[in-house]
Amino acid sequence: MKKAVSLAVVGATGLVGRTMLRVLEEREIPLSDLSLFASPQSKGKTLVFRGKPHEIQTLEDGARAADYALFALRNRLAAEWVPQFRNAGTVVIDNSSYFRMHNGVPLVVPEVNEHALKHHSGLIANPNCTAAIASVALAPLHRAFRLSRLILSTYQSVSGTGQRALEELEKETANSTYPPQIYPRPVAFNLFPQIGDFNAAGLCVEEQKISEELQKILDAPELSVTVTTVRVPVRVGHSLSIFAEFEKDIALTEANELLRRAPGLVLMEGQEYATPLGCEGRDEVFAGRLRQVPRNQKALLLWVVGDNLRKGAATNAVQILEKLIEK
């Protein structure tokens, strides 16, 4: 039996925080104590966990020491509060992007690089949702044939931005003249190739995150990664079209067999493929439309889909917690 631990969930009322609580219940994580933290607007309110109401605290009330903490805050708040929990002796699993590329902070997808947990010093970063989903499908192929180049086009749902973006999609769907406030363009009945601001090189923030984080997760700093990120009018679920080129020739039969055995992955074979709607609420990553690139024995094309709130965020964080408890 796993040992019971005390846990803080910070940002408990947001989309990811609420999903974390749901996953903790589903996976029956043994807890001796649970503390919930959120913004001052939520102070005194309660969330039900395992049939019991838990009162929400604010961080300003004082960081309460716990064995572990799951953080689901924006970068500015994570930068301020993660160190305070660490200084209190709490091991933090952080979902923000603030610490992901810091030296000495492991960036972990348990099916891919669980070994990196051995080197944490009180802080583990949870990856970008799209990078986490992609890595589950790419890692077994990379281990066998060594990736040399990736070209990814992503189709990312509005829940990746949060509850207000979901509400904006609903309002735009009901009223075509509703002016966008969360996004630079209307998202209902539309899509646009921009997630985050553009930098001087023409990359938007999300494209840079995915590129750098995949290199770190796969332990492939020299890997060429080119990304185009697209926001689509989907509530939940991120999809990727992936061109993957390897150092060695790769046969389709070998690739299929590797993906069939890959942990956390469901391979859709033949003419089957996954969609965001079909993956919502699932913890697995789904891969399909696997095919050889014509006249290139070193390259494959595949389609990958996953629930960004679960495997892309909450489930991955809880899986990290499970691995830490087991050690």
CORBELFEN-V993120 format. One line per field, one symbol per residue. phi: phi as a letter, one per 40 degrees, with the letter a starting at -180 (. if undefined). Layout:
phi->???
//
This chain:
phi->.cccbcbbbbgcccdccccdcccdcccfccbcabbbbacdccdgcbbcbfgbcbccbbccchcccacbbbbbbcddccccbdccccccgccbbbccccbdcccgbcbbbdcbaddcccbcbgabcccddcccccccccdcccccbgcbabbbbbbbccccchccccccdcccccacccccbcbcbdbcfaaacabgcccccgccdcccdcccccdcccfbccccbbbbbbcbcbcbhbbbbbbbbbcbcbcccccdcccccccgbbccbgccacbdcccdgbcccbbafcaccdgacbbbbabbbacccbccacccccccddccccc
//
